[in-house]
């Protein structure tokens, strides 16, 4: 099932009616901030995991 232009327009109108124009911008900004923080946390976890693996391999050698 694909969404066409009329369906997307209807969804957009409903969202605007529910939240209002100003709130949509705020929600978008908060969503972007959340995604950035999530990506940063993933990178930090990968860095820590990589450092732990290197430390283990150095100890066993």
KASULTA-V896895 format. One record per pair of residues at least 6 apart in sequence whose ideal C-beta (glycine too) atoms are under 6 Angstrom apart, sorted by sequence separation. I is the first residue (numbers start at 1). J is the second residue. D is the distance in whole Angstrom. If there is no record, write none. Layout:
BEGIN
[[I	J	D] [I	J	D]]
END
This chain:
BEGIN
none
END
